Amino acid sequence: MERGTIIPWRELSPEALNGLIEEFVSREGTEYGEQEVSLVSKVREVVAQLEAGTVAVVFEAETSSASIVPVCDLHGS
């Protein structure tokens, strides 16, 4: 099942990428346990995952939205 179109994250403007990441880490259900983690730390963690290639930016035409998705979810389990 196709999850959308992968968008090369390095081609996004810094502002667009930062906004997307901040929205992603601020979503309900992205808890980091009992320890409070700063927004800056969460953003850095996602950038590291993008650089490592473990997550990707995906645009879903059906909803006209972009998200950050684990690469393993893109290829099916």
PDB file of N, H, CA, C and O in Angstrom:
ATOM      1  N   MET A   1       0.849  -1.192   0.000  1.00  0.00           N
ATOM      2  CA  MET A   1       0.000   0.000   0.000  1.00  0.00           C
ATOM      3  C   MET A   1       0.889   1.249   0.000  1.00  0.00           C
ATOM      4  O   MET A   1       1.800   1.377   0.819  1.00  0.00           O
ATOM      5  N   GLU A   2       0.619   2.136  -0.900  1.00  0.00           N
ATOM      6  H   GLU A   2      -0.120   2.032  -1.566  1.00  0.00           H
ATOM      7  CA  GLU A   2       1.394   3.375  -1.033  1.00  0.00           C
ATOM      8  C   GLU A   2       1.028   4.345   0.079  1.00  0.00           C
ATOM      9  O   GLU A   2      -0.152   4.582   0.338  1.00  0.00           O
ATOM     10  N   ARG A   3       2.036   4.904   0.735  1.00  0.00           N
ATOM     11  H   ARG A   3       2.994   4.711   0.524  1.00  0.00           H
ATOM     12  CA  ARG A   3       1.795   5.840   1.837  1.00  0.00           C
ATOM     13  C   ARG A   3       1.917   7.282   1.405  1.00  0.00           C
ATOM     14  O   ARG A   3       1.775   8.177   2.238  1.00  0.00           O
ATOM     15  N   GLY A   4       2.171   7.541   0.154  1.00  0.00           N
ATOM     16  H   GLY A   4       2.286   6.815  -0.523  1.00  0.00           H
ATOM     17  CA  GLY A   4       2.331   8.907  -0.305  1.00  0.00           C
ATOM     18  C   GLY A   4       3.630   9.059  -1.075  1.00  0.00           C
ATOM     19  O   GLY A   4       4.275   8.079  -1.449  1.00  0.00           O
ATOM     20  N   THR A   5       3.993  10.298  -1.300  1.00  0.00           N
ATOM     21  H   THR A   5       3.469  11.094  -0.996  1.00  0.00           H
ATOM     22  CA  THR A   5       5.193  10.612  -2.059  1.00  0.00           C
ATOM     23  C   THR A   5       6.278  11.093  -1.113  1.00  0.00           C
ATOM     24  O   THR A   5       6.067  12.012  -0.322  1.00  0.00           O
ATOM     25  N   ILE A   6       7.442  10.464  -1.203  1.00  0.00           N
ATOM     26  H   ILE A   6       7.614   9.718  -1.847  1.00  0.00           H
ATOM     27  CA  ILE A   6       8.564  10.892  -0.366  1.00  0.00           C
ATOM     28  C   ILE A   6       9.089  12.221  -0.898  1.00  0.00           C
ATOM     29  O   ILE A   6       9.355  12.368  -2.090  1.00  0.00           O
ATOM     30  N   ILE A   7       9.231  13.174  -0.002  1.00  0.00           N
ATOM     31  H   ILE A   7       9.015  13.055   0.967  1.00  0.00           H
ATOM     32  CA  ILE A   7       9.758  14.495  -0.333  1.00  0.00           C
ATOM     33  C   ILE A   7      11.186  14.565   0.209  1.00  0.00           C
ATOM     34  O   ILE A   7      11.393  14.365   1.405  1.00  0.00           O
ATOM     35  N   PRO A   8      12.169  14.845  -0.640  1.00  0.00           N
ATOM     36  CA  PRO A   8      13.540  14.981  -0.123  1.00  0.00           C
ATOM     37  C   PRO A   8      13.600  16.124   0.891  1.00  0.00           C
ATOM     38  O   PRO A   8      13.435  17.291   0.535  1.00  0.00           O
ATOM     39  N   TRP A   9      13.834  15.783   2.135  1.00  0.00           N
ATOM     40  H   TRP A   9      13.967  14.835   2.425  1.00  0.00           H
ATOM     41  CA  TRP A   9      13.743  16.767   3.214  1.00  0.00           C
ATOM     42  C   TRP A   9      14.756  17.883   3.076  1.00  0.00           C
ATOM     43  O   TRP A   9      14.510  18.993   3.549  1.00  0.00           O
ATOM     44  N   ARG A  10      15.883  17.626   2.446  1.00  0.00           N
ATOM     45  H   ARG A  10      16.083  16.725   2.061  1.00  0.00           H
ATOM     46  CA  ARG A  10      16.903  18.670   2.270  1.00  0.00           C
ATOM     47  C   ARG A  10      16.464  19.740   1.261  1.00  0.00           C
ATOM     48  O   ARG A  10      17.057  20.817   1.195  1.00  0.00           O
ATOM     49  N   GLU A  11      15.431  19.438   0.484  1.00  0.00           N
ATOM     50  H   GLU A  11      14.949  18.564   0.537  1.00  0.00           H
ATOM     51  CA  GLU A  11      14.916  20.408  -0.488  1.00  0.00           C
ATOM     52  C   GLU A  11      13.884  21.353   0.113  1.00  0.00           C
ATOM     53  O   GLU A  11      13.503  22.337  -0.522  1.00  0.00           O
ATOM     54  N   LEU A  12      13.431  21.069   1.323  1.00  0.00           N
ATOM     55  H   LEU A  12      13.740  20.270   1.838  1.00  0.00           H
ATOM     56  CA  LEU A  12      12.487  21.964   2.000  1.00  0.00           C
ATOM     57  C   LEU A  12      13.243  23.169   2.551  1.00  0.00           C
ATOM     58  O   LEU A  12      14.416  23.064   2.909  1.00  0.00           O
ATOM     59  N   SER A  13      12.573  24.294   2.615  1.00  0.00           N
ATOM     60  H   SER A  13      11.620  24.379   2.324  1.00  0.00           H
ATOM     61  CA  SER A  13      13.200  25.453   3.248  1.00  0.00           C
ATOM     62  C   SER A  13      13.387  25.142   4.727  1.00  0.00           C
ATOM     63  O   SER A  13      12.639  24.343   5.290  1.00  0.00           O
ATOM     64  N   PRO A  14      14.380  25.766   5.362  1.00  0.00           N
ATOM     65  CA  PRO A  14      14.568  25.532   6.802  1.00  0.00           C
ATOM     66  C   PRO A  14      13.304  25.826   7.612  1.00  0.00           C
ATOM     67  O   PRO A  14      12.996  25.120   8.572  1.00  0.00           O
ATOM     68  N   GLU A  15      12.583  26.865   7.221  1.00  0.00           N
ATOM     69  H   GLU A  15      12.834  27.439   6.442  1.00  0.00           H
ATOM     70  CA  GLU A  15      11.357  27.234   7.935  1.00  0.00           C
ATOM     71  C   GLU A  15      10.288  26.157   7.780  1.00  0.00           C
ATOM     72  O   GLU A  15       9.630  25.786   8.752  1.00  0.00           O
ATOM     73  N   ALA A  16      10.116  25.657   6.559  1.00  0.00           N
ATOM     74  H   ALA A  16      10.651  25.959   5.770  1.00  0.00           H
ATOM     75  CA  ALA A  16       9.102  24.628   6.320  1.00  0.00           C
ATOM     76  C   ALA A  16       9.460  23.339   7.051  1.00  0.00           C
ATOM     77  O   ALA A  16       8.594  22.705   7.653  1.00  0.00           O
ATOM     78  N   LEU A  17      10.729  22.949   7.001  1.00  0.00           N
ATOM     79  H   LEU A  17      11.433  23.464   6.512  1.00  0.00           H
ATOM     80  CA  LEU A  17      11.155  21.731   7.674  1.00  0.00           C
ATOM     81  C   LEU A  17      10.973  21.864   9.180  1.00  0.00           C
ATOM     82  O   LEU A  17      10.453  20.954   9.825  1.00  0.00           O
ATOM     83  N   ASN A  18      11.393  22.975   9.738  1.00  0.00           N
ATOM     84  H   ASN A  18      11.816  23.715   9.214  1.00  0.00           H
ATOM     85  CA  ASN A  18      11.260  23.179  11.179  1.00  0.00           C
ATOM     86  C   ASN A  18       9.786  23.171  11.604  1.00  0.00           C
ATOM     87  O   ASN A  18       9.436  22.574  12.622  1.00  0.00           O
ATOM     88  N   GLY A  19       8.937  23.827  10.833  1.00  0.00           N
ATOM     89  H   GLY A  19       9.221  24.312  10.006  1.00  0.00           H
ATOM     90  CA  GLY A  19       7.506  23.838  11.139  1.00  0.00           C
ATOM     91  C   GLY A  19       6.906  22.440  11.097  1.00  0.00           C
ATOM     92  O   GLY A  19       6.105  22.074  11.957  1.00  0.00           O
ATOM     93  N   LEU A  20       7.294  21.664  10.097  1.00  0.00           N
ATOM     94  H   LEU A  20       7.945  21.961   9.398  1.00  0.00           H
ATOM     95  CA  LEU A  20       6.797  20.298   9.969  1.00  0.00           C
ATOM     96  C   LEU A  20       7.259  19.443  11.152  1.00  0.00           C
ATOM     97  O   LEU A  20       6.469  18.699  11.732  1.00  0.00           O
ATOM     98  N   ILE A  21       8.526  19.553  11.499  1.00  0.00           N
ATOM     99  H   ILE A  21       9.168  20.158  11.028  1.00  0.00           H
ATOM    100  CA  ILE A  21       9.059  18.774  12.618  1.00  0.00           C
ATOM    101  C   ILE A  21       8.409  19.189  13.930  1.00  0.00           C
ATOM    102  O   ILE A  21       8.029  18.333  14.729  1.00  0.00           O
ATOM    103  N   GLU A  22       8.274  20.500  14.164  1.00  0.00           N
ATOM    104  H   GLU A  22       8.582  21.196  13.515  1.00  0.00           H
ATOM    105  CA  GLU A  22       7.647  20.967  15.405  1.00  0.00           C
ATOM    106  C   GLU A  22       6.211  20.477  15.513  1.00  0.00           C
ATOM    107  O   GLU A  22       5.775  20.070  16.589  1.00  0.00           O
ATOM    108  N   GLU A  23       5.481  20.511  14.420  1.00  0.00           N
ATOM    109  H   GLU A  23       5.835  20.841  13.545  1.00  0.00           H
ATOM    110  CA  GLU A  23       4.098  20.014  14.424  1.00  0.00           C
ATOM    111  C   GLU A  23       4.103  18.515  14.729  1.00  0.00           C
ATOM    112  O   GLU A  23       3.272  18.038  15.501  1.00  0.00           O
ATOM    113  N   PHE A  24       5.020  17.783  14.137  1.00  0.00           N
ATOM    114  H   PHE A  24       5.695  18.171  13.510  1.00  0.00           H
ATOM    115  CA  PHE A  24       5.107  16.338  14.337  1.00  0.00           C
ATOM    116  C   PHE A  24       5.392  15.986  15.797  1.00  0.00           C
ATOM    117  O   PHE A  24       4.711  15.133  16.366  1.00  0.00           O
ATOM    118  N   VAL A  25       6.380  16.624  16.407  1.00  0.00           N
ATOM    119  H   VAL A  25       6.934  17.316  15.945  1.00  0.00           H
ATOM    120  CA  VAL A  25       6.749  16.269  17.780  1.00  0.00           C
ATOM    121  C   VAL A  25       5.756  16.804  18.803  1.00  0.00           C
ATOM    122  O   VAL A  25       5.775  16.381  19.958  1.00  0.00           O
ATOM    123  N   SER A  26       4.892  17.725  18.398  1.00  0.00           N
ATOM    124  H   SER A  26       4.877  18.068  17.459  1.00  0.00           H
ATOM    125  CA  SER A  26       3.896  18.289  19.312  1.00  0.00           C
ATOM    126  C   SER A  26       2.571  17.526  19.288  1.00  0.00           C
ATOM    127  O   SER A  26       1.671  17.810  20.080  1.00  0.00           O
ATOM    128  N   ARG A  27       2.456  16.561  18.379  1.00  0.00           N
ATOM    129  H   ARG A  27       3.187  16.331  17.736  1.00  0.00           H
ATOM    130  CA  ARG A  27       1.203  15.815  18.260  1.00  0.00           C
ATOM    131  C   ARG A  27       0.894  15.025  19.511  1.00  0.00           C
ATOM    132  O   ARG A  27       1.781  14.612  20.258  1.00  0.00           O
ATOM    133  N   GLU A  28      -0.387  14.830  19.711  1.00  0.00           N
ATOM    134  H   GLU A  28      -1.108  15.165  19.104  1.00  0.00           H
ATOM    135  CA  GLU A  28      -0.869  13.952  20.781  1.00  0.00           C
ATOM    136  C   GLU A  28      -0.312  12.555  20.519  1.00  0.00           C
ATOM    137  O   GLU A  28      -0.314  12.084  19.382  1.00  0.00           O
ATOM    138  N   GLY A  29       0.160  11.902  21.567  1.00  0.00           N
ATOM    139  H   GLY A  29       0.162  12.285  22.490  1.00  0.00           H
ATOM    140  CA  GLY A  29       0.652  10.533  21.399  1.00  0.00           C
ATOM    141  C   GLY A  29       2.135  10.433  21.121  1.00  0.00           C
ATOM    142  O   GLY A  29       2.647   9.333  20.916  1.00  0.00           O
ATOM    143  N   THR A  30       2.839  11.555  21.106  1.00  0.00           N
ATOM    144  H   THR A  30       2.423  12.449  21.272  1.00  0.00           H
ATOM    145  CA  THR A  30       4.292  11.500  20.917  1.00  0.00           C
ATOM    146  C   THR A  30       4.971  11.807  22.243  1.00  0.00           C
ATOM    147  O   THR A  30       5.831  12.682  22.335  1.00  0.00           O
ATOM    148  N   GLU A  31       4.564  11.067  23.262  1.00  0.00           N
ATOM    149  H   GLU A  31       3.865  10.355  23.187  1.00  0.00           H
ATOM    150  CA  GLU A  31       5.105  11.266  24.604  1.00  0.00           C
ATOM    151  C   GLU A  31       6.495  10.663  24.714  1.00  0.00           C
ATOM    152  O   GLU A  31       6.823   9.710  24.007  1.00  0.00           O
ATOM    153  N   TYR A  32       7.290  11.204  25.580  1.00  0.00           N
ATOM    154  H   TYR A  32       7.024  11.978  26.154  1.00  0.00           H
ATOM    155  CA  TYR A  32       8.652  10.751  25.778  1.00  0.00           C
ATOM    156  C   TYR A  32       8.845  10.166  27.175  1.00  0.00           C
ATOM    157  O   TYR A  32       9.949  10.195  27.717  1.00  0.00           O
ATOM    158  N   GLY A  33       7.765   9.635  27.757  1.00  0.00           N
ATOM    159  H   GLY A  33       6.867   9.612  27.316  1.00  0.00           H
ATOM    160  CA  GLY A  33       7.858   9.047  29.086  1.00  0.00           C
ATOM    161  C   GLY A  33       7.669  10.083  30.167  1.00  0.00           C
ATOM    162  O   GLY A  33       7.132  11.165  29.933  1.00  0.00           O
ATOM    163  N   GLU A  34       8.121   9.731  31.357  1.00  0.00           N
ATOM    164  H   GLU A  34       8.557   8.851  31.547  1.00  0.00           H
ATOM    165  CA  GLU A  34       7.927  10.612  32.504  1.00  0.00           C
ATOM    166  C   GLU A  34       8.835  11.829  32.472  1.00  0.00           C
ATOM    167  O   GLU A  34       8.504  12.869  33.042  1.00  0.00           O
ATOM    168  N   GLN A  35       9.982  11.706  31.806  1.00  0.00           N
ATOM    169  H   GLN A  35      10.251  10.861  31.344  1.00  0.00           H
ATOM    170  CA  GLN A  35      10.936  12.809  31.750  1.00  0.00           C
ATOM    171  C   GLN A  35      10.491  13.837  30.715  1.00  0.00           C
ATOM    172  O   GLN A  35      10.148  13.485  29.586  1.00  0.00           O
ATOM    173  N   GLU A  36      10.499  15.089  31.103  1.00  0.00           N
ATOM    174  H   GLU A  36      10.778  15.375  32.020  1.00  0.00           H
ATOM    175  CA  GLU A  36      10.134  16.181  30.200  1.00  0.00           C
ATOM    176  C   GLU A  36      11.289  16.418  29.216  1.00  0.00           C
ATOM    177  O   GLU A  36      12.442  16.551  29.626  1.00  0.00           O
ATOM    178  N   VAL A  37      10.972  16.471  27.925  1.00  0.00           N
ATOM    179  H   VAL A  37      10.036  16.363  27.592  1.00  0.00           H
ATOM    180  CA  VAL A  37      11.981  16.698  26.892  1.00  0.00           C
ATOM    181  C   VAL A  37      11.622  17.993  26.182  1.00  0.00           C
ATOM    182  O   VAL A  37      10.469  18.188  25.799  1.00  0.00           O
ATOM    183  N   SER A  38      12.593  18.879  26.001  1.00  0.00           N
ATOM    184  H   SER A  38      13.530  18.721  26.312  1.00  0.00           H
ATOM    185  CA  SER A  38      12.327  20.172  25.376  1.00  0.00           C
ATOM    186  C   SER A  38      12.008  20.020  23.894  1.00  0.00           C
ATOM    187  O   SER A  38      12.405  19.045  23.255  1.00  0.00           O
ATOM    188  N   LEU A  39      11.293  20.989  23.368  1.00  0.00           N
ATOM    189  H   LEU A  39      10.971  21.780  23.887  1.00  0.00           H
ATOM    190  CA  LEU A  39      10.965  21.005  21.950  1.00  0.00           C
ATOM    191  C   LEU A  39      12.234  20.984  21.112  1.00  0.00           C
ATOM    192  O   LEU A  39      12.298  20.278  20.106  1.00  0.00           O
ATOM    193  N   VAL A  40      13.236  21.745  21.510  1.00  0.00           N
ATOM    194  H   VAL A  40      13.184  22.319  22.328  1.00  0.00           H
ATOM    195  CA  VAL A  40      14.501  21.802  20.775  1.00  0.00           C
ATOM    196  C   VAL A  40      15.141  20.410  20.717  1.00  0.00           C
ATOM    197  O   VAL A  40      15.639  20.002  19.667  1.00  0.00           O
ATOM    198  N   SER A  41      15.132  19.689  21.826  1.00  0.00           N
ATOM    199  H   SER A  41      14.728  20.020  22.678  1.00  0.00           H
ATOM    200  CA  SER A  41      15.699  18.341  21.853  1.00  0.00           C
ATOM    201  C   SER A  41      14.926  17.390  20.951  1.00  0.00           C
ATOM    202  O   SER A  41      15.519  16.574  20.245  1.00  0.00           O
ATOM    203  N   LYS A  42      13.598  17.498  20.975  1.00  0.00           N
ATOM    204  H   LYS A  42      13.117  18.161  21.548  1.00  0.00           H
ATOM    205  CA  LYS A  42      12.768  16.648  20.123  1.00  0.00           C
ATOM    206  C   LYS A  42      13.037  16.931  18.646  1.00  0.00           C
ATOM    207  O   LYS A  42      13.134  16.005  17.841  1.00  0.00           O
ATOM    208  N   VAL A  43      13.156  18.211  18.292  1.00  0.00           N
ATOM    209  H   VAL A  43      13.077  18.964  18.945  1.00  0.00           H
ATOM    210  CA  VAL A  43      13.429  18.590  16.901  1.00  0.00           C
ATOM    211  C   VAL A  43      14.784  18.043  16.479  1.00  0.00           C
ATOM    212  O   VAL A  43      14.910  17.488  15.387  1.00  0.00           O
ATOM    213  N   ARG A  44      15.800  18.190  17.324  1.00  0.00           N
ATOM    214  H   ARG A  44      15.698  18.641  18.210  1.00  0.00           H
ATOM    215  CA  ARG A  44      17.138  17.668  17.006  1.00  0.00           C
ATOM    216  C   ARG A  44      17.103  16.159  16.779  1.00  0.00           C
ATOM    217  O   ARG A  44      17.769  15.644  15.881  1.00  0.00           O
ATOM    218  N   GLU A  45      16.328  15.463  17.591  1.00  0.00           N
ATOM    219  H   GLU A  45      15.787  15.881  18.320  1.00  0.00           H
ATOM    220  CA  GLU A  45      16.210  14.010  17.464  1.00  0.00           C
ATOM    221  C   GLU A  45      15.616  13.632  16.106  1.00  0.00           C
ATOM    222  O   GLU A  45      16.095  12.702  15.456  1.00  0.00           O
ATOM    223  N   VAL A  46      14.587  14.341  15.682  1.00  0.00           N
ATOM    224  H   VAL A  46      14.198  15.096  16.210  1.00  0.00           H
ATOM    225  CA  VAL A  46      13.964  14.043  14.391  1.00  0.00           C
ATOM    226  C   VAL A  46      14.923  14.383  13.244  1.00  0.00           C
ATOM    227  O   VAL A  46      15.004  13.633  12.272  1.00  0.00           O
ATOM    228  N   VAL A  47      15.642  15.488  13.341  1.00  0.00           N
ATOM    229  H   VAL A  47      15.576  16.098  14.131  1.00  0.00           H
ATOM    230  CA  VAL A  47      16.627  15.841  12.311  1.00  0.00           C
ATOM    231  C   VAL A  47      17.677  14.731  12.217  1.00  0.00           C
ATOM    232  O   VAL A  47      18.066  14.347  11.113  1.00  0.00           O
ATOM    233  N   ALA A  48      18.135  14.217  13.342  1.00  0.00           N
ATOM    234  H   ALA A  48      17.820  14.529  14.239  1.00  0.00           H
ATOM    235  CA  ALA A  48      19.112  13.122  13.335  1.00  0.00           C
ATOM    236  C   ALA A  48      18.534  11.881  12.654  1.00  0.00           C
ATOM    237  O   ALA A  48      19.244  11.175  11.937  1.00  0.00           O
ATOM    238  N   GLN A  49      17.249  11.617  12.879  1.00  0.00           N
ATOM    239  H   GLN A  49      16.672  12.190  13.462  1.00  0.00           H
ATOM    240  CA  GLN A  49      16.601  10.474  12.233  1.00  0.00           C
ATOM    241  C   GLN A  49      16.481  10.696  10.726  1.00  0.00           C
ATOM    242  O   GLN A  49      16.653   9.759   9.947  1.00  0.00           O
ATOM    243  N   LEU A  50      16.188  11.928  10.314  1.00  0.00           N
ATOM    244  H   LEU A  50      16.048  12.689  10.948  1.00  0.00           H
ATOM    245  CA  LEU A  50      16.147  12.240   8.882  1.00  0.00           C
ATOM    246  C   LEU A  50      17.525  12.038   8.259  1.00  0.00           C
ATOM    247  O   LEU A  50      17.647  11.437   7.191  1.00  0.00           O
ATOM    248  N   GLU A  51      18.563  12.542   8.928  1.00  0.00           N
ATOM    249  H   GLU A  51      18.464  13.031   9.795  1.00  0.00           H
ATOM    250  CA  GLU A  51      19.922  12.403   8.423  1.00  0.00           C
ATOM    251  C   GLU A  51      20.345  10.940   8.338  1.00  0.00           C
ATOM    252  O   GLU A  51      21.067  10.554   7.419  1.00  0.00           O
ATOM    253  N   ALA A  52      19.900  10.129   9.289  1.00  0.00           N
ATOM    254  H   ALA A  52      19.313  10.442  10.036  1.00  0.00           H
ATOM    255  CA  ALA A  52      20.240   8.702   9.307  1.00  0.00           C
ATOM    256  C   ALA A  52      19.421   7.901   8.298  1.00  0.00           C
ATOM    257  O   ALA A  52      19.755   6.761   7.977  1.00  0.00           O
ATOM    258  N   GLY A  53      18.344   8.513   7.802  1.00  0.00           N
ATOM    259  H   GLY A  53      18.072   9.439   8.063  1.00  0.00           H
ATOM    260  CA  GLY A  53      17.498   7.816   6.839  1.00  0.00           C
ATOM    261  C   GLY A  53      16.511   6.848   7.460  1.00  0.00           C
ATOM    262  O   GLY A  53      15.976   5.983   6.766  1.00  0.00           O
ATOM    263  N   THR A  54      16.258   6.976   8.760  1.00  0.00           N
ATOM    264  H   THR A  54      16.692   7.678   9.324  1.00  0.00           H
ATOM    265  CA  THR A  54      15.301   6.081   9.407  1.00  0.00           C
ATOM    266  C   THR A  54      13.866   6.596   9.346  1.00  0.00           C
ATOM    267  O   THR A  54      12.916   5.838   9.541  1.00  0.00           O
ATOM    268  N   VAL A  55      13.717   7.901   9.073  1.00  0.00           N
ATOM    269  H   VAL A  55      14.489   8.517   8.915  1.00  0.00           H
ATOM    270  CA  VAL A  55      12.393   8.487   8.837  1.00  0.00           C
ATOM    271  C   VAL A  55      12.466   9.318   7.564  1.00  0.00           C
ATOM    272  O   VAL A  55      13.548   9.704   7.121  1.00  0.00           O
ATOM    273  N   ALA A  56      11.305   9.587   6.982  1.00  0.00           N
ATOM    274  H   ALA A  56      10.426   9.273   7.341  1.00  0.00           H
ATOM    275  CA  ALA A  56      11.242  10.369   5.749  1.00  0.00           C
ATOM    276  C   ALA A  56      10.055  11.325   5.812  1.00  0.00           C
ATOM    277  O   ALA A  56       9.088  11.093   6.537  1.00  0.00           O
ATOM    278  N   VAL A  57      10.147  12.398   5.042  1.00  0.00           N
ATOM    279  H   VAL A  57      10.932  12.587   4.452  1.00  0.00           H
ATOM    280  CA  VAL A  57       9.024  13.322   4.882  1.00  0.00           C
ATOM    281  C   VAL A  57       8.162  12.777   3.750  1.00  0.00           C
ATOM    282  O   VAL A  57       8.658  12.506   2.656  1.00  0.00           O
ATOM    283  N   VAL A  58       6.886  12.621   4.016  1.00  0.00           N
ATOM    284  H   VAL A  58       6.483  12.841   4.904  1.00  0.00           H
ATOM    285  CA  VAL A  58       5.962  12.056   3.041  1.00  0.00           C
ATOM    286  C   VAL A  58       4.788  13.006   2.841  1.00  0.00           C
ATOM    287  O   VAL A  58       4.187  13.482   3.804  1.00  0.00           O
ATOM    288  N   PHE A  59       4.469  13.275   1.568  1.00  0.00           N
ATOM    289  H   PHE A  59       4.957  12.888   0.786  1.00  0.00           H
ATOM    290  CA  PHE A  59       3.302  14.089   1.231  1.00  0.00           C
ATOM    291  C   PHE A  59       2.180  13.158   0.813  1.00  0.00           C
ATOM    292  O   PHE A  59       2.364  12.296  -0.046  1.00  0.00           O
ATOM    293  N   GLU A  60       1.013  13.336   1.426  1.00  0.00           N
ATOM    294  H   GLU A  60       0.864  14.036   2.124  1.00  0.00           H
ATOM    295  CA  GLU A  60      -0.150  12.534   1.092  1.00  0.00           C
ATOM    296  C   GLU A  60      -1.150  13.415   0.352  1.00  0.00           C
ATOM    297  O   GLU A  60      -1.765  14.308   0.935  1.00  0.00           O
ATOM    298  N   ALA A  61      -1.299  13.146  -0.943  1.00  0.00           N
ATOM    299  H   ALA A  61      -0.800  12.420  -1.416  1.00  0.00           H
ATOM    300  CA  ALA A  61      -2.162  13.962  -1.797  1.00  0.00           C
ATOM    301  C   ALA A  61      -3.614  13.920  -1.339  1.00  0.00           C
ATOM    302  O   ALA A  61      -4.330  14.915  -1.445  1.00  0.00           O
ATOM    303  N   GLU A  62      -4.045  12.780  -0.835  1.00  0.00           N
ATOM    304  H   GLU A  62      -3.463  11.971  -0.749  1.00  0.00           H
ATOM    305  CA  GLU A  62      -5.432  12.613  -0.414  1.00  0.00           C
ATOM    306  C   GLU A  62      -5.833  13.624   0.654  1.00  0.00           C
ATOM    307  O   GLU A  62      -6.959  14.122   0.658  1.00  0.00           O
ATOM    308  N   THR A  63      -4.901  13.924   1.561  1.00  0.00           N
ATOM    309  H   THR A  63      -3.986  13.519   1.558  1.00  0.00           H
ATOM    310  CA  THR A  63      -5.183  14.866   2.638  1.00  0.00           C
ATOM    311  C   THR A  63      -4.465  16.199   2.446  1.00  0.00           C
ATOM    312  O   THR A  63      -4.624  17.111   3.258  1.00  0.00           O
ATOM    313  N   SER A  64      -3.681  16.316   1.382  1.00  0.00           N
ATOM    314  H   SER A  64      -3.552  15.575   0.723  1.00  0.00           H
ATOM    315  CA  SER A  64      -2.877  17.512   1.096  1.00  0.00           C
ATOM    316  C   SER A  64      -2.026  17.907   2.300  1.00  0.00           C
ATOM    317  O   SER A  64      -1.939  19.081   2.662  1.00  0.00           O
ATOM    318  N   SER A  65      -1.401  16.900   2.909  1.00  0.00           N
ATOM    319  H   SER A  65      -1.472  15.947   2.615  1.00  0.00           H
ATOM    320  CA  SER A  65      -0.586  17.174   4.086  1.00  0.00           C
ATOM    321  C   SER A  65       0.714  16.383   4.022  1.00  0.00           C
ATOM    322  O   SER A  65       0.826  15.375   3.323  1.00  0.00           O
ATOM    323  N   ALA A  66       1.680  16.870   4.767  1.00  0.00           N
ATOM    324  H   ALA A  66       1.589  17.688   5.334  1.00  0.00           H
ATOM    325  CA  ALA A  66       2.967  16.189   4.862  1.00  0.00           C
ATOM    326  C   ALA A  66       3.133  15.683   6.283  1.00  0.00           C
ATOM    327  O   ALA A  66       2.581  16.246   7.229  1.00  0.00           O
ATOM    328  N   SER A  67       3.902  14.612   6.417  1.00  0.00           N
ATOM    329  H   SER A  67       4.350  14.155   5.648  1.00  0.00           H
ATOM    330  CA  SER A  67       4.160  14.046   7.724  1.00  0.00           C
ATOM    331  C   SER A  67       5.547  13.423   7.723  1.00  0.00           C
ATOM    332  O   SER A  67       6.207  13.335   6.687  1.00  0.00           O
ATOM    333  N   ILE A  68       5.971  12.997   8.891  1.00  0.00           N
ATOM    334  H   ILE A  68       5.436  13.069   9.733  1.00  0.00           H
ATOM    335  CA  ILE A  68       7.238  12.296   9.043  1.00  0.00           C
ATOM    336  C   ILE A  68       6.887  10.855   9.393  1.00  0.00           C
ATOM    337  O   ILE A  68       6.145  10.588  10.338  1.00  0.00           O
ATOM    338  N   VAL A  69       7.438   9.938   8.610  1.00  0.00           N
ATOM    339  H   VAL A  69       8.041  10.155   7.842  1.00  0.00           H
ATOM    340  CA  VAL A  69       7.049   8.531   8.702  1.00  0.00           C
ATOM    341  C   VAL A  69       8.299   7.664   8.803  1.00  0.00           C
ATOM    342  O   VAL A  69       9.279   7.916   8.102  1.00  0.00           O
ATOM    343  N   PRO A  70       8.281   6.648   9.664  1.00  0.00           N
ATOM    344  CA  PRO A  70       9.406   5.707   9.674  1.00  0.00           C
ATOM    345  C   PRO A  70       9.548   5.029   8.304  1.00  0.00           C
ATOM    346  O   PRO A  70       8.556   4.607   7.710  1.00  0.00           O
ATOM    347  N   VAL A  71      10.764   4.931   7.820  1.00  0.00           N
ATOM    348  H   VAL A  71      11.569   5.274   8.303  1.00  0.00           H
ATOM    349  CA  VAL A  71      11.018   4.360   6.504  1.00  0.00           C
ATOM    350  C   VAL A  71      10.502   2.926   6.425  1.00  0.00           C
ATOM    351  O   VAL A  71      10.008   2.500   5.381  1.00  0.00           O
ATOM    352  N   CYS A  72      10.613   2.182   7.522  1.00  0.00           N
ATOM    353  H   CYS A  72      11.014   2.528   8.371  1.00  0.00           H
ATOM    354  CA  CYS A  72      10.134   0.801   7.507  1.00  0.00           C
ATOM    355  C   CYS A  72       8.620   0.718   7.243  1.00  0.00           C
ATOM    356  O   CYS A  72       8.141  -0.285   6.716  1.00  0.00           O
ATOM    357  N   ASP A  73       7.876   1.760   7.606  1.00  0.00           N
ATOM    358  H   ASP A  73       8.266   2.575   8.034  1.00  0.00           H
ATOM    359  CA  ASP A  73       6.428   1.780   7.335  1.00  0.00           C
ATOM    360  C   ASP A  73       6.123   2.049   5.874  1.00  0.00           C
ATOM    361  O   ASP A  73       5.031   1.733   5.402  1.00  0.00           O
ATOM    362  N   LEU A  74       7.064   2.622   5.157  1.00  0.00           N
ATOM    363  H   LEU A  74       7.951   2.878   5.541  1.00  0.00           H
ATOM    364  CA  LEU A  74       6.842   2.947   3.746  1.00  0.00           C
ATOM    365  C   LEU A  74       6.933   1.708   2.863  1.00  0.00           C
ATOM    366  O   LEU A  74       6.298   1.636   1.811  1.00  0.00           O
ATOM    367  N   HIS A  75       7.706   0.763   3.290  1.00  0.00           N
ATOM    368  H   HIS A  75       8.221   0.822   4.145  1.00  0.00           H
ATOM    369  CA  HIS A  75       7.950  -0.429   2.480  1.00  0.00           C
ATOM    370  C   HIS A  75       7.135  -1.631   2.928  1.00  0.00           C
ATOM    371  O   HIS A  75       7.310  -2.738   2.421  1.00  0.00           O
ATOM    372  N   GLY A  76       6.246  -1.404   3.881  1.00  0.00           N
ATOM    373  H   GLY A  76       6.104  -0.504   4.293  1.00  0.00           H
ATOM    374  CA  GLY A  76       5.431  -2.496   4.401  1.00  0.00           C
ATOM    375  C   GLY A  76       6.224  -3.326   5.394  1.00  0.00           C
ATOM    376  O   GLY A  76       7.451  -3.248   5.461  1.00  0.00           O
ATOM    377  N   SER A  77       5.507  -4.109   6.152  1.00  0.00           N
ATOM    378  H   SER A  77       4.510  -4.172   6.099  1.00  0.00           H
ATOM    379  CA  SER A  77       6.176  -4.927   7.172  1.00  0.00           C
ATOM    380  C   SER A  77       6.344  -6.328   6.691  1.00  0.00           C
ATOM    381  O   SER A  77       6.888  -7.166   7.410  1.00  0.00           O
TER     382      SER A  77
END
